[in-house]
């Protein structure tokens, strides 16, 4: 699957659908957390209005414990 282009705000909305909740914000970066079987999963997303770079988006998807396909369905 080809990786979709997404802004930080769109990524935050998609991760919210996956059960993540905003924990804190520092500047333009938002920390999202989710309890995953007793383990806390933390993901930091830059909340910019421009599209995220490919490597940044891949890292966010990996940190969230999702596949590209799962993430694509959440968008």
N, C-alpha and C positions, 0 to 999 in steps of 0.2 A: 504494500500500500504506500502511496506517495504521501509524504508528510504535508498536512494542510498548513497554510499560512494563517497565523493567528496573532492577535495583539495580546498584551498582558492581561487586559481586562476580560477578553474572551476566554483566556486560559483560566482565569480565576472563576468565571461563571461555570465553565465545564468541570473544574475540579470540585466546585460546590455541589454539582449534581452527583459526583462520585462520593459524597459524604465528607468532604473536607470543609473545615470552618476556619474563618480568619482568626488568628490568634493575636497578632500584633502587626503594626506597620511602622517602618522607620524610613522616612523619606518617601521614595517612590517604590519601595520594595515591601511586599505583603507576605507574611509568614502564615501558611495554612497548615493545619494539623488534622489528623484523623487517627482514632484508635483502631488498630489493626490486630485483633487477636491478642490483646494484652501489650502490644508494642505500639508506641506512638510514632507515627510517620509524619515527618516535617518536610514541607516543601516551601521554598522561597521563590516568589514570582515577581519580576519587575512589572509594575503596573503602568507601563507606558502605553501611549495610544498608537505607537508605530509597531509594525509586525516584529516578532521576536526572531532572532537569528536561529538557523537550523540547529546548531549545537546546543544553544540554550534551551530550546524547546525539547530536544531529545533528552537532555539532562533532567528537566522538570518531569517529563513522562516517566523516566526511569526511577526517579526519586519517589514518585507517586505510586510506584508498583503497578503501572498499567502498561499495556502494549499500545503500539501505534493505532491498531484497529479499534481497541476499546476507547482510546482518547478521541479518535475521529468520530465515533458514534456519539460521544458526549457533546461535541461541538454542534 
